[in-house]
């Protein structure tokens, strides 16, 4: 993943997606609704709104969960990615 406006910025690559056991693991996580990874953000609502405007589709909109707020989106490569804000 890399933002289109910062093509030379930081890349996040979830591998190895071509390795058959990894594909099965990835699909099992996705089918169970379990995020592949999680990123902390300072203001989840603000980040969620920004990403929605960019066309990101969320399977879970911001939701309070204990001492956090979480949201989950599909990275379009078969992974659920979770965003977390500590309250």
C-alpha positions, 0 to 999 in steps of 0.5 A: 500500500502506498498513497497515490500522492506519495509514490516514493513514500513508505510502502507496506507489502503483505507477503507472500501472497503467491505462496499457497499456504499463505493464500489459505491463511489469508482467506481464512483470516478474511472469511473470519473477519480477522484483520491481517494487521492493525495501525494506530491512529491519533483520530480515527473518526477523522482518518475514517472520513478521509479514507471514505472520501478517497473511496476506501470501503469499510466493513466496520465503521468506527466502533468503540471497543473497550478502551479503543475505537476501531474500524476495519477496511478491505485493502483490495488485495484480500486483507482486512486492515484495522485502524485503532485509536486509544481513548 
